[in-house]
Amino acid sequence: MVSEKVITNIKNFMFKFQECTKKSGDRAKLIAVSKKKEFQLIQLAHELGIKFFGENYPQELRDKNIQKTEKNLHFDWHFIGRLQKNKIKYVVGKADLIHSIDNFELVEDIQDYCKKHNIKQKVLVQINISSDPNKGGFLMKHLQSIIPKIEKKEHLQLCGFMTILEDNLQDEEIRDYYREMYKISQNYIFNDDIEISMGMSKDYTIALEEGSTMVRVGTEIFGPR
């Protein structure tokens, strides 16, 4: 059984998120990070109004998607973790959006899989905005050359950008990086509404203020793992 405390926590966070989006723009989406969480909890969060769930591990997404199908539930999976070639089959066609396109070899591999299975897959390009050697993603200096190549892939739909920051930054540093992400996004037009996936539990309010259209929040919603 899910405790009343968990239900209250989900409701309280959704209220806080809605208050934030009133200030930053109602287009922002909440991606509830549900990795390592039981499906019962995901179902409850969906019943309470959450429409998007983020998963980090390909096989876990595959298994949870089976439960979603069996229960005939209607919400979207977002894949937000590192993706390797041999795990593409567990994610492509199941996740509505892949946030973590961090190298061109992965672009080619997903394109090949999608072409073989007649799938159109929505993706975000991951940018290493802080040039952190411990984070994945394209450096800013490579974007001008890499974006046109991705746009030419007929089975991929490029929707925008994603970034992950290191944990030890001060608020003003976080704000500067997110502001830079927003500026980068304004140089491109992929569709009517470009997506900017930035912000997690510790800094989602800053991200929303700086133009994020998707925040990836787990702990604040579901509690510690």
Buried (B, 14 or more C-beta within 10 A) or exposed (E): EEEEEBBEBBEEBBEBBEEBBEEBEEEBBBBBBBBEBEBEBBBBBBEEEBEBBBBBBBEBBBBBBEBBEEEEEEBBBBBBBBBEEEBBEBBBBBBEBBBBBBBBEBBBBBBBBBEEEEBEBBBBBBBBBBEBEEBBBBEBEEBEEBBEEBEEBEBBBBBBBBBBBEEEBEEEEBBBBBBBBBEBBEEBEBEEEBBBBBBBBBBBBBBBBBBBBBBBBBEBBBBEE
